[in-house]
């Protein structure tokens, strides 16, 4: 007799496993989708309502399939907590489902009837979930559940059959939604009126498949777009580099080194040699507020504005005033800092003016001097007036023009590199060539900074004196 019971039990377990196998597989797959959706939100560090509700919906749906399996029922037969949880989960799954339908656009937002229905249904499902956990199965709860689910599914179907959107992705999701809603409605009607029917999970699998197809299609499309953007950025980078001055022409009086390290492919820093001959040098450096493509576009405008003012290249104040006039009203609210120095070897003097830019540093006879003569930022006020400072030039003088990306570089503790460290670097560079000094300063800033948060640009000019 014991052998017969054992054989009967084994036969029942085998039969239960065969019946459960498709749903156990689907349950595991749905739960995995839910976990992956939540993980994607965490990795992206951005709240995505559609992804969150889909994740919760898929995970709960998959867990419900496992809880309702015959295998688990046989193993935990008689366990009161399991039986109540198994019954209660039916009332929990529709809550994220309805919110997912809503954020996906299949339950009209803002509609008074839909809002009331969502509120009432959500409260009712949660009350029935809690009530089932406390009191066990209650027939009335299942009748209310069926009515609310069928009402919600009808709303989804009606909404899906509307005009919808011409977007092909929306159409694919709509077909999946209709399949799921139709099979869920069929299961609720047939299961309530005729006999149990377990076809809804297959509809949910179709819905997830459609969502996966759309996600894959969008990912591929985004990758293609990203590739095109990268190509365009590379072209923009080459164009911007072509706007920058090349090597300073060979000169017996001046030796100039320039370094330009953009934060991104394109940047808002700029330098130029407005005059470059054996007796004169006109060195310009500028920094557009912001970063990336917008700043780079404005930097090209700064280049054109400076070029148009070459006639004033030996008068820094007039040159900056002319650039300001050309830029005002054309920079879309972006501002520009700039500094310009004109060096005259025949007269042994320099003229300097700036517009909201960090002061120029001068290394002379083993000491650092700060040269400052600042006016308003370029493009800030149409009638801005600038002044210039005139200083004597001595053989062996070294000048440093730079943008604030150098001094504002931060280490892991948030400490700025600062003007003092930059001045010390310039002081220590006295025995180096301008190129060597420029490389050493850039390397020191990059080593200090935890990450590059701004463009790095500098100009170093040595005055050799009369030859």
Sine and cosine of phi, psi and omega as CSV:
sin_phi,cos_phi,sin_psi,cos_psi,sin_omega,cos_omega
0.00,0.00,-0.68,0.73,0.03,-1.00
-0.88,0.47,-0.64,0.77,0.01,-1.00
-0.89,0.45,-0.66,0.75,0.01,-1.00
-0.89,0.45,-0.67,0.74,0.01,-1.00
-0.90,0.43,-0.65,0.76,0.01,-1.00
-0.90,0.43,-0.67,0.74,0.03,-1.00
-0.91,0.42,-0.61,0.79,0.02,-1.00
-0.92,0.40,-0.67,0.74,0.02,-1.00
-0.89,0.45,-0.70,0.72,0.03,-1.00
-0.88,0.47,-0.64,0.77,0.02,-1.00
-0.90,0.43,-0.65,0.76,0.03,-1.00
-0.91,0.42,-0.68,0.74,0.00,-1.00
-0.89,0.45,-0.69,0.73,0.01,-1.00
-0.89,0.46,-0.67,0.74,0.03,-1.00
-0.91,0.42,-0.66,0.75,0.03,-1.00
-0.89,0.47,-0.65,0.76,0.00,-1.00
-0.89,0.45,-0.67,0.74,0.00,-1.00
-0.89,0.45,-0.63,0.78,0.01,-1.00
-0.95,0.30,-0.56,0.83,-0.05,-1.00
-0.99,0.16,-0.42,0.91,-0.19,-0.98
-0.76,0.65,-0.76,0.65,-0.02,-1.00
-0.88,0.47,-0.62,0.78,-0.07,-1.00
-0.98,0.22,-0.54,0.84,0.09,-1.00
-0.90,0.43,-0.66,0.75,0.04,-1.00
-0.90,0.44,-0.73,0.69,0.01,-1.00
-0.90,0.44,-0.64,0.77,0.01,-1.00
-0.87,0.49,-0.69,0.72,0.03,-1.00
-0.90,0.43,-0.66,0.75,-0.01,-1.00
-0.91,0.42,-0.70,0.72,-0.01,-1.00
-0.90,0.43,-0.67,0.74,0.01,-1.00
-0.89,0.46,-0.63,0.78,0.03,-1.00
-0.90,0.44,-0.66,0.75,0.04,-1.00
-0.87,0.50,-0.68,0.74,0.02,-1.00
-0.88,0.48,-0.70,0.71,0.00,-1.00
-0.91,0.41,-0.67,0.74,0.01,-1.00
-0.90,0.44,-0.64,0.77,0.03,-1.00
-0.88,0.48,-0.71,0.71,0.03,-1.00
-0.90,0.43,-0.65,0.76,0.00,-1.00
-0.90,0.44,-0.62,0.79,0.02,-1.00
-0.89,0.46,-0.66,0.75,0.03,-1.00
-0.89,0.46,-0.65,0.76,0.00,-1.00
-0.92,0.40,-0.67,0.74,-0.02,-1.00
-0.92,0.39,-0.62,0.79,-0.01,-1.00
-0.98,0.20,-0.28,0.96,-0.01,-1.00
0.81,0.59,0.62,0.78,0.02,-1.00
-0.58,-0.81,0.74,-0.67,-0.01,-1.00
-0.96,0.28,0.84,-0.55,0.05,-1.00
-0.84,-0.54,0.97,-0.23,-0.11,-0.99
-0.84,0.54,-0.67,0.74,-0.03,-1.00
-0.90,0.44,-0.68,0.74,0.00,-1.00
-0.93,0.37,-0.64,0.77,0.00,-1.00
-0.90,0.43,-0.77,0.64,-0.04,-1.00
-0.92,0.38,-0.59,0.81,0.08,-1.00
-0.89,0.46,-0.68,0.74,0.00,-1.00
-0.88,0.47,-0.72,0.70,0.01,-1.00
-0.91,0.42,-0.69,0.72,0.00,-1.00
-0.87,0.50,-0.76,0.65,-0.04,-1.00
-0.90,0.43,-0.68,0.74,-0.02,-1.00
-0.90,0.43,-0.74,0.67,0.00,-1.00
-0.90,0.43,-0.62,0.78,0.01,-1.00
-0.89,0.45,-0.69,0.73,0.02,-1.00
-0.91,0.42,-0.65,0.76,0.03,-1.00
-0.92,0.40,-0.56,0.83,0.03,-1.00
-0.91,0.42,-0.64,0.77,0.04,-1.00
-0.88,0.48,-0.62,0.78,0.03,-1.00
-0.94,0.34,-0.68,0.73,-0.01,-1.00
-0.90,0.44,-0.51,0.86,-0.05,-1.00
-1.00,-0.02,0.11,0.99,0.00,-1.00
-0.95,0.32,0.56,-0.83,0.03,-1.00
-0.90,0.43,-0.60,0.80,-0.01,-1.00
-0.84,0.54,-0.73,0.68,0.00,-1.00
-0.93,0.37,-0.57,0.82,0.04,-1.00
-0.89,0.45,-0.65,0.76,0.03,-1.00
-0.92,0.39,-0.67,0.74,-0.05,-1.00
-0.92,0.38,-0.58,0.82,-0.07,-1.00
-0.92,-0.38,0.45,0.89,-0.01,-1.00
-0.85,0.53,0.79,-0.61,0.01,-1.00
1.00,-0.05,-0.13,0.99,0.01,-1.00
-0.99,0.16,0.92,-0.40,-0.11,-0.99
-0.90,0.43,-0.68,0.74,-0.02,-1.00
-0.89,0.45,-0.68,0.73,0.01,-1.00
-0.89,0.45,-0.71,0.71,-0.04,-1.00
-0.88,0.48,-0.66,0.75,-0.02,-1.00
-0.95,0.30,-0.64,0.77,0.05,-1.00
-0.90,0.43,-0.63,0.78,0.01,-1.00
-0.88,0.47,-0.63,0.78,0.01,-1.00
-0.98,0.21,-0.61,0.79,-0.10,-0.99
-0.95,0.33,-0.51,0.86,-0.08,-1.00
-0.88,0.47,-0.43,0.90,0.05,-1.00
-0.84,0.54,-0.54,0.84,-0.07,-1.00
-1.00,0.01,-0.18,0.98,-0.02,-1.00
-1.00,-0.02,-0.58,0.81,-0.06,-1.00
-0.86,0.52,-0.65,0.76,-0.05,-1.00
-0.90,0.43,-0.38,0.92,-0.07,-1.00
-0.89,0.46,-0.85,0.53,0.05,-1.00
-0.91,0.41,-0.45,0.89,0.01,-1.00
-0.88,0.48,-0.75,0.66,-0.02,-1.00
-0.90,0.43,-0.63,0.78,0.01,-1.00
-0.94,0.35,-0.56,0.83,0.09,-1.00
-0.90,0.43,-0.71,0.70,0.04,-1.00
-0.85,0.53,-0.59,0.80,-0.06,-1.00
-0.94,0.33,-0.77,0.64,-0.03,-1.00
-0.93,0.37,-0.39,0.92,0.03,-1.00
-0.99,0.17,-0.12,0.99,0.07,-1.00
1.00,-0.08,0.20,0.98,-0.04,-1.00
-0.98,-0.19,-0.03,1.00,0.19,-0.98
-0.78,-0.62,0.90,-0.44,-0.16,-0.99
-0.84,0.54,0.78,-0.63,0.05,-1.00
-0.99,0.16,0.56,-0.83,0.10,-1.00
1.00,0.09,-0.26,0.97,0.04,-1.00
-0.94,0.33,0.74,-0.67,-0.09,-1.00
-0.88,0.48,-0.71,0.71,-0.02,-1.00
-0.89,0.45,-0.69,0.72,0.00,-1.00
-0.90,0.44,-0.66,0.75,0.02,-1.00
-0.88,0.48,-0.72,0.69,0.00,-1.00
-0.90,0.44,-0.70,0.72,-0.01,-1.00
-0.88,0.48,-0.70,0.71,-0.01,-1.00
-0.88,0.48,-0.68,0.74,-0.01,-1.00
-0.91,0.41,-0.76,0.65,-0.02,-1.00
-0.89,0.45,-0.72,0.69,-0.03,-1.00
-0.89,0.45,-0.69,0.73,-0.01,-1.00
-0.88,0.48,-0.71,0.70,0.02,-1.00
-0.90,0.43,-0.69,0.72,-0.03,-1.00
-0.89,0.46,-0.70,0.71,0.00,-1.00
-0.88,0.47,-0.68,0.73,-0.01,-1.00
-0.92,0.38,-0.62,0.78,0.04,-1.00
-0.91,0.43,-0.69,0.73,-0.01,-1.00
-0.93,0.38,-0.58,0.82,0.06,-1.00
-0.88,0.47,-0.75,0.67,0.00,-1.00
-0.92,0.40,-0.65,0.76,0.00,-1.00
-0.89,0.45,-0.62,0.78,0.02,-1.00
-0.93,0.37,-0.61,0.79,0.06,-1.00
-0.88,0.47,-0.56,0.83,-0.05,-1.00
-1.00,0.08,-0.73,0.69,-0.15,-0.99
-0.97,-0.26,-0.18,0.98,-0.07,-1.00
1.00,0.05,-0.25,-0.97,-0.06,-1.00
-0.90,0.44,0.75,-0.66,0.07,-1.00
-0.78,-0.62,0.86,-0.51,-0.07,-1.00
-0.84,0.55,-0.62,0.78,-0.02,-1.00
-0.88,0.48,-0.59,0.81,0.00,-1.00
-0.87,0.49,-0.65,0.76,-0.04,-1.00
-0.93,0.36,-0.56,0.83,0.05,-1.00
-0.92,0.40,-0.69,0.72,0.03,-1.00
-0.90,0.43,-0.68,0.73,0.02,-1.00
-0.85,0.53,-0.73,0.69,-0.01,-1.00
-0.88,0.47,-0.66,0.75,-0.02,-1.00
-0.91,0.41,-0.71,0.71,-0.02,-1.00
-0.92,0.39,-0.68,0.73,0.00,-1.00
-0.90,0.44,-0.72,0.70,0.00,-1.00
-0.90,0.44,-0.63,0.78,0.05,-1.00
-0.89,0.46,-0.71,0.71,0.01,-1.00
-0.90,0.44,-0.65,0.76,-0.01,-1.00
-0.92,0.38,-0.59,0.81,0.08,-1.00
-0.89,0.47,-0.66,0.75,0.04,-1.00
-0.88,0.48,-0.68,0.74,0.01,-1.00
-0.89,0.46,-0.71,0.71,-0.02,-1.00
-0.90,0.44,-0.72,0.70,0.00,-1.00
-0.88,0.48,-0.69,0.73,0.01,-1.00
-0.90,0.43,-0.64,0.76,-0.03,-1.00
-0.93,0.37,-0.51,0.86,-0.03,-1.00
-1.00,0.09,-0.01,1.00,0.04,-1.00
-0.95,0.31,-0.21,-0.98,-0.02,-1.00
-0.88,0.47,-0.60,0.80,0.04,-1.00
0.90,0.43,-0.54,-0.84,-0.07,-1.00
-0.80,-0.60,0.45,-0.89,0.07,-1.00
-0.98,0.22,-0.08,1.00,0.01,-1.00
-0.91,0.42,0.83,-0.56,-0.02,-1.00
-0.89,0.46,-0.52,0.86,0.04,-1.00
-0.90,0.44,-0.66,0.75,0.02,-1.00
-0.89,0.47,-0.62,0.78,-0.01,-1.00
-0.91,0.41,-0.67,0.74,0.02,-1.00
-0.89,0.46,-0.73,0.68,0.01,-1.00
-0.90,0.44,-0.59,0.80,0.00,-1.00
-0.89,0.46,-0.65,0.76,0.03,-1.00
-0.90,0.44,-0.68,0.73,0.06,-1.00
-0.89,0.45,-0.63,0.77,0.01,-1.00
-0.91,0.41,-0.66,0.76,0.02,-1.00
-0.90,0.43,-0.65,0.76,0.02,-1.00
-0.89,0.47,-0.74,0.67,0.00,-1.00
-0.90,0.43,-0.74,0.67,-0.03,-1.00
-0.89,0.46,-0.65,0.76,0.00,-1.00
-0.90,0.44,-0.72,0.70,0.00,-1.00
-0.93,0.36,-0.58,0.81,0.05,-1.00
-0.91,0.41,-0.65,0.76,0.03,-1.00
-0.91,0.42,-0.67,0.74,0.03,-1.00
-0.87,0.50,-0.71,0.71,-0.02,-1.00
-0.90,0.44,-0.65,0.76,0.00,-1.00
-0.93,0.36,-0.60,0.80,-0.01,-1.00
-0.96,0.28,-0.79,0.61,-0.04,-1.00
-0.92,0.40,-0.66,0.75,-0.01,-1.00
-0.90,0.43,-0.49,0.87,-0.02,-1.00
-1.00,0.08,-0.63,0.78,-0.13,-0.99
-0.99,-0.16,-0.53,0.85,-0.13,-0.99
-0.89,-0.46,-0.98,0.20,-0.03,-1.00
-0.48,-0.88,0.40,-0.92,-0.01,-1.00
-0.84,0.54,0.68,-0.73,0.00,-1.00
-0.66,-0.75,0.84,-0.54,-0.11,-0.99
-0.92,-0.39,0.94,0.34,0.00,-1.00
-0.94,-0.35,-0.22,0.98,-0.05,-1.00
-0.84,0.55,-0.65,0.76,-0.01,-1.00
-0.85,0.52,-0.53,0.85,0.02,-1.00
-0.93,0.37,-0.59,0.81,0.07,-1.00
-0.91,0.42,-0.62,0.78,0.03,-1.00
-0.92,0.40,-0.59,0.81,0.06,-1.00
-0.90,0.45,-0.64,0.77,0.05,-1.00
-0.90,0.44,-0.67,0.74,0.02,-1.00
-0.87,0.49,-0.73,0.68,0.02,-1.00
-0.90,0.44,-0.61,0.80,0.05,-1.00
-0.88,0.48,-0.67,0.74,0.03,-1.00
-0.91,0.42,-0.67,0.74,0.03,-1.00
-0.90,0.44,-0.64,0.77,0.04,-1.00
-0.90,0.44,-0.64,0.77,0.04,-1.00
-0.88,0.48,-0.71,0.71,0.00,-1.00
-0.90,0.44,-0.68,0.73,0.01,-1.00
-0.88,0.47,-0.68,0.73,0.00,-1.00
-0.91,0.41,-0.65,0.76,0.00,-1.00
-0.90,0.43,-0.68,0.73,0.01,-1.00
-0.93,0.38,-0.60,0.80,0.02,-1.00
-0.89,0.45,-0.70,0.71,0.02,-1.00
-0.89,0.46,-0.69,0.72,0.01,-1.00
-0.90,0.44,-0.65,0.76,0.01,-1.00
-0.91,0.41,-0.62,0.78,0.04,-1.00
-0.90,0.44,-0.65,0.76,0.04,-1.00
-0.90,0.43,-0.69,0.73,0.03,-1.00
-0.89,0.45,-0.66,0.75,0.01,-1.00
-0.88,0.47,-0.64,0.77,0.05,-1.00
-0.88,0.47,-0.68,0.73,0.02,-1.00
-0.91,0.42,-0.66,0.75,0.01,-1.00
-0.89,0.46,-0.67,0.74,0.01,-1.00
-0.89,0.45,-0.63,0.78,0.05,-1.00
-0.89,0.45,-0.68,0.73,0.00,-1.00
-0.92,0.40,-0.63,0.78,0.03,-1.00
-0.91,0.42,-0.61,0.79,0.03,-1.00
-0.91,0.42,-0.65,0.76,0.06,-1.00
-0.90,0.43,-0.68,0.73,0.02,-1.00
-0.89,0.45,-0.61,0.79,0.03,-1.00
-0.89,0.46,-0.70,0.72,0.00,-1.00
-0.91,0.42,-0.63,0.77,0.02,-1.00
-0.90,0.43,-0.69,0.72,-0.01,-1.00
-0.91,0.42,-0.64,0.76,0.04,-1.00
-0.89,0.46,-0.54,0.84,0.02,-1.00
-0.94,0.35,-0.37,0.93,0.03,-1.00
-0.98,0.21,-0.39,0.92,-0.02,-1.00
-0.97,0.25,0.52,-0.85,0.03,-1.00
-0.91,0.42,0.56,-0.83,0.05,-1.00
-0.99,0.14,-0.53,-0.85,0.03,-1.00
-0.94,0.35,0.59,-0.81,0.06,-1.00
-0.92,0.39,0.72,-0.69,-0.04,-1.00
-0.83,0.55,0.50,-0.87,0.02,-1.00
-0.83,0.56,0.75,-0.66,-0.07,-1.00
-0.57,-0.82,0.59,-0.80,0.05,-1.00
-0.99,0.13,-0.28,0.96,-0.04,-1.00
-0.98,-0.20,-0.57,0.82,-0.13,-0.99
-0.85,-0.53,0.66,-0.75,0.14,-0.99
-0.80,-0.59,0.87,-0.49,-0.14,-0.99
-0.84,-0.53,0.68,-0.73,0.10,-0.99
-0.79,-0.61,0.68,-0.74,0.01,-1.00
-0.81,-0.59,0.59,-0.80,0.09,-1.00
-0.72,-0.69,0.67,-0.74,-0.06,-1.00
-0.66,-0.76,0.93,-0.38,-0.01,-1.00
-0.82,-0.57,1.00,-0.09,-0.03,-1.00
-0.95,0.32,0.49,-0.87,0.03,-1.00
-0.95,0.33,-0.63,0.78,0.03,-1.00
-0.85,-0.52,-0.14,-0.99,-0.03,-1.00
-0.83,0.56,-0.66,0.75,0.05,-1.00
-0.82,-0.57,0.39,-0.92,-0.14,-0.99
-0.53,-0.84,0.06,-1.00,-0.05,-1.00
-0.97,-0.25,0.07,1.00,0.06,-1.00
-1.00,0.10,0.43,-0.90,-0.04,-1.00
-0.44,-0.90,0.59,-0.80,0.19,-0.98
-0.65,-0.76,0.42,-0.91,-0.03,-1.00
-0.37,-0.93,0.40,-0.92,0.09,-1.00
-0.94,-0.35,0.98,-0.18,-0.04,-1.00
-0.97,0.25,-0.47,0.88,0.13,-0.99
-0.74,-0.68,0.68,-0.73,0.00,-1.00
-0.45,-0.89,1.00,0.07,0.11,-0.99
-0.68,-0.74,-0.13,-0.99,-0.13,-0.99
-0.95,0.31,-0.40,0.92,-0.05,-1.00
-0.96,-0.29,-0.30,0.95,-0.09,-1.00
-0.69,-0.72,0.50,-0.86,0.12,-0.99
-0.60,-0.80,0.73,-0.68,0.07,-1.00
-0.85,-0.53,0.95,-0.31,-0.12,-0.99
-0.95,-0.32,0.83,-0.55,0.00,-1.00
-0.89,-0.46,0.67,-0.75,0.14,-0.99
-0.70,-0.72,0.63,-0.77,-0.06,-1.00
-0.58,-0.81,0.41,-0.91,-0.03,-1.00
-0.62,-0.78,0.90,-0.43,0.02,-1.00
-1.00,0.06,0.67,-0.75,0.05,-1.00
-0.91,0.41,0.55,-0.84,-0.04,-1.00
1.00,0.00,-0.07,-1.00,-0.06,-1.00
-0.63,-0.77,0.11,-0.99,0.15,-0.99
0.95,0.30,-0.44,-0.90,-0.12,-0.99
-0.87,0.49,-0.73,0.69,0.00,-1.00
-0.84,0.54,-0.71,0.71,0.01,-1.00
-0.90,0.43,-0.61,0.79,0.00,-1.00
-0.91,0.42,-0.63,0.78,0.02,-1.00
-0.90,0.44,-0.66,0.75,0.01,-1.00
-0.94,0.34,-0.57,0.82,0.05,-1.00
-0.86,0.50,-0.60,0.80,0.04,-1.00
-0.92,0.39,-0.55,0.84,0.08,-1.00
-0.92,0.38,-0.62,0.79,0.05,-1.00
-0.88,0.48,-0.67,0.75,0.03,-1.00
-0.85,0.53,-0.72,0.69,-0.01,-1.00
-0.92,0.40,-0.64,0.77,0.01,-1.00
-0.89,0.45,-0.65,0.76,0.02,-1.00
-0.92,0.40,-0.69,0.73,-0.01,-1.00
-0.87,0.48,-0.61,0.79,-0.01,-1.00
-0.93,0.36,-0.25,0.97,-0.04,-1.00
-0.96,-0.27,0.31,0.95,-0.01,-1.00
-0.84,0.54,-0.47,0.88,0.00,-1.00
-0.88,0.48,-0.41,0.91,0.00,-1.00
-0.97,-0.26,0.36,0.93,-0.13,-0.99
-0.89,0.45,-0.40,0.92,0.02,-1.00
-1.00,-0.06,0.11,0.99,0.04,-1.00
-0.77,-0.64,1.00,0.04,-0.10,-0.99
-0.80,0.60,-0.67,0.75,-0.03,-1.00
-0.89,0.46,-0.71,0.71,0.01,-1.00
-0.92,0.40,-0.62,0.78,0.01,-1.00
-0.88,0.48,-0.72,0.69,0.00,-1.00
-0.92,0.40,-0.61,0.79,0.03,-1.00
-0.90,0.45,-0.66,0.75,0.04,-1.00
-0.91,0.41,-0.66,0.75,0.06,-1.00
-0.88,0.47,-0.65,0.76,0.00,-1.00
-0.88,0.47,-0.69,0.72,0.03,-1.00
-0.87,0.49,-0.66,0.75,-0.02,-1.00
-0.93,0.38,-0.52,0.85,-0.09,-1.00
-1.00,0.00,-0.46,0.89,-0.07,-1.00
-0.83,0.56,0.76,-0.64,0.01,-1.00
0.99,0.14,-0.01,1.00,-0.06,-1.00
-0.87,-0.49,0.13,0.99,-0.09,-1.00
-0.93,-0.37,0.18,0.98,0.06,-1.00
0.80,0.60,0.68,0.73,0.06,-1.00
0.99,0.11,-0.08,1.00,0.05,-1.00
-0.99,0.10,0.56,-0.83,0.01,-1.00
-0.92,-0.38,0.28,-0.96,-0.06,-1.00
-0.75,-0.67,0.76,-0.65,0.20,-0.98
-0.99,-0.15,0.54,-0.84,-0.03,-1.00
-0.44,-0.90,0.44,-0.90,0.10,-0.99
-0.64,-0.77,0.62,-0.78,-0.02,-1.00
-0.65,-0.76,0.72,-0.70,0.05,-1.00
-0.79,-0.62,0.72,-0.69,0.05,-1.00
-0.93,-0.36,0.82,-0.58,-0.04,-1.00
-0.94,-0.34,0.77,-0.63,-0.03,-1.00
-0.85,-0.52,0.97,-0.25,-0.05,-1.00
-0.94,0.33,-0.53,0.85,-0.04,-1.00
-0.93,0.36,-0.53,0.85,-0.02,-1.00
-0.98,-0.22,-0.05,1.00,-0.03,-1.00
0.78,0.62,0.79,0.61,0.03,-1.00
-0.56,-0.83,0.36,-0.93,0.11,-0.99
-0.80,-0.60,0.52,-0.85,0.11,-0.99
-0.85,-0.53,0.73,-0.69,-0.13,-0.99
-0.71,-0.71,0.64,-0.77,0.11,-0.99
-0.53,-0.85,0.43,-0.90,-0.02,-1.00
-0.57,-0.82,0.35,-0.94,0.04,-1.00
-0.80,-0.60,1.00,0.01,0.04,-1.00
0.91,0.41,0.40,0.92,-0.13,-0.99
-0.96,-0.28,0.46,-0.89,0.07,-1.00
-0.83,0.56,0.58,-0.82,-0.06,-1.00
-0.88,0.47,0.53,-0.85,0.09,-1.00
-0.97,0.25,0.61,-0.79,0.05,-1.00
-0.96,-0.27,0.65,-0.76,0.02,-1.00
-0.82,-0.58,0.80,-0.61,0.11,-0.99
-0.99,-0.13,0.91,-0.42,-0.05,-1.00
-0.68,-0.73,0.84,-0.54,0.06,-1.00
0.75,0.66,0.71,0.70,0.10,-1.00
0.98,0.20,0.25,0.97,0.02,-1.00
-0.71,-0.71,0.44,-0.90,-0.01,-1.00
-0.98,-0.20,0.77,-0.63,0.12,-0.99
-0.90,-0.44,0.60,-0.80,0.04,-1.00
-0.99,-0.16,0.81,-0.59,0.01,-1.00
-0.95,-0.33,0.91,-0.41,-0.09,-1.00
-0.72,-0.69,0.72,-0.70,0.09,-1.00
-0.37,-0.93,0.98,0.17,-0.21,-0.98
-0.99,-0.17,0.58,-0.81,0.15,-0.99
-0.84,-0.53,-0.23,-0.97,-0.01,-1.00
-0.91,0.41,0.44,-0.90,0.14,-0.99
-0.82,0.57,0.55,-0.84,0.09,-1.00
-0.93,0.37,0.61,-0.79,0.02,-1.00
0.97,0.26,0.18,0.98,0.01,-1.00
-1.00,0.00,-0.61,0.79,-0.01,-1.00
-0.57,-0.82,0.72,-0.70,-0.16,-0.99
-0.91,0.42,-0.59,0.81,-0.10,-0.99
-0.96,-0.29,0.53,0.85,-0.01,-1.00
-0.89,0.46,0.62,-0.79,0.01,-1.00
-0.91,-0.41,0.67,-0.74,-0.04,-1.00
-0.86,-0.51,0.51,-0.86,0.05,-1.00
-0.88,-0.48,0.29,-0.96,-0.02,-1.00
-0.76,-0.65,0.42,-0.91,0.02,-1.00
-0.92,-0.38,0.68,-0.73,0.02,-1.00
-0.92,-0.39,0.78,-0.62,-0.01,-1.00
-0.75,-0.67,0.44,-0.90,0.08,-1.00
-0.97,0.26,0.58,-0.81,0.07,-1.00
-0.98,-0.18,0.67,-0.75,0.04,-1.00
-0.84,-0.53,0.54,-0.84,0.05,-1.00
-0.85,0.52,0.71,-0.71,-0.02,-1.00
1.00,-0.07,-0.08,1.00,0.04,-1.00
-0.90,0.43,0.64,-0.77,0.10,-0.99
-0.83,-0.55,0.79,-0.62,-0.02,-1.00
-0.94,-0.35,0.59,-0.81,0.04,-1.00
-0.77,-0.63,0.90,-0.44,0.17,-0.99
-0.96,-0.29,0.67,-0.74,-0.08,-1.00
-0.45,-0.89,0.28,-0.96,0.11,-0.99
-0.99,-0.17,0.30,-0.96,-0.13,-0.99
-0.94,0.33,-0.10,1.00,0.07,-1.00
-0.87,0.49,-0.47,0.88,0.00,-1.00
-0.95,0.30,-0.79,0.62,-0.09,-1.00
-0.97,0.26,-0.39,0.92,-0.04,-1.00
-0.99,-0.13,0.14,0.99,0.10,-0.99
-0.90,0.43,0.68,-0.73,-0.07,-1.00
-0.90,-0.44,0.60,-0.80,0.09,-1.00
-1.00,0.03,-0.12,-0.99,-0.05,-1.00
-0.88,0.48,-0.42,0.91,0.02,-1.00
-1.00,-0.02,0.05,1.00,0.01,-1.00
0.99,0.11,0.17,0.99,-0.02,-1.00
-0.99,0.13,0.72,-0.69,0.00,-1.00
-0.95,0.30,0.52,-0.86,0.12,-0.99
-0.89,0.46,-0.72,0.69,0.20,-0.98
0.99,0.11,0.32,-0.95,-0.02,-1.00
-0.93,0.37,-0.60,0.80,-0.04,-1.00
-0.90,0.44,-0.68,0.73,0.02,-1.00
-0.91,0.42,-0.62,0.78,0.02,-1.00
-0.91,0.42,-0.68,0.74,0.03,-1.00
-0.89,0.45,-0.62,0.79,0.03,-1.00
-0.91,0.41,-0.63,0.78,0.04,-1.00
-0.89,0.46,-0.66,0.75,0.01,-1.00
-0.91,0.42,-0.65,0.76,0.00,-1.00
-0.88,0.47,-0.65,0.76,-0.02,-1.00
-0.96,0.28,-0.19,0.98,-0.10,-0.99
-1.00,-0.02,0.11,0.99,-0.12,-0.99
-0.82,0.57,-0.55,0.83,-0.04,-1.00
-1.00,0.03,-0.04,1.00,-0.05,-1.00
-0.99,-0.12,0.37,-0.93,0.13,-0.99
-0.95,0.30,0.31,-0.95,0.04,-1.00
-0.83,0.56,-0.65,0.76,0.01,-1.00
-0.90,0.43,-0.70,0.72,0.01,-1.00
-0.90,0.43,-0.65,0.76,0.02,-1.00
-0.91,0.42,-0.67,0.74,0.01,-1.00
-0.89,0.46,-0.70,0.71,0.02,-1.00
-0.89,0.45,-0.65,0.76,-0.04,-1.00
-0.91,0.41,-0.66,0.75,0.00,-1.00
-0.91,0.40,-0.73,0.69,0.01,-1.00
-0.88,0.48,-0.69,0.73,0.00,-1.00
-0.89,0.45,-0.63,0.77,0.00,-1.00
-0.91,0.42,-0.66,0.75,0.02,-1.00
-0.91,0.41,-0.70,0.72,0.00,-1.00
-0.91,0.42,-0.59,0.81,0.03,-1.00
-0.93,0.36,-0.56,0.83,0.00,-1.00
-0.94,0.33,-0.69,0.72,-0.15,-0.99
-0.96,0.27,0.67,-0.74,0.09,-1.00
-0.94,0.35,-0.62,0.79,0.08,-1.00
-0.48,-0.88,0.40,-0.91,0.00,-1.00
-1.00,0.07,0.93,-0.38,-0.05,-1.00
-0.96,-0.28,0.05,1.00,0.01,-1.00
-0.41,-0.91,0.25,-0.97,0.05,-1.00
-0.96,0.28,0.55,-0.84,0.02,-1.00
-0.90,-0.44,0.88,-0.47,-0.02,-1.00
-0.63,-0.78,0.68,-0.74,0.06,-1.00
-0.50,-0.87,0.41,-0.91,0.11,-0.99
-0.78,-0.63,0.76,-0.65,0.08,-1.00
-0.87,-0.50,0.77,-0.63,-0.01,-1.00
-0.76,-0.65,0.80,-0.60,0.09,-1.00
-0.97,-0.23,0.67,-0.74,0.08,-1.00
-0.96,-0.28,0.89,-0.46,-0.08,-1.00
-1.00,0.08,-0.21,0.98,-0.01,-1.00
1.00,0.02,-0.09,-1.00,-0.01,-1.00
-0.94,0.33,0.64,-0.77,-0.03,-1.00
-0.95,-0.32,0.00,0.00,0.00,0.00
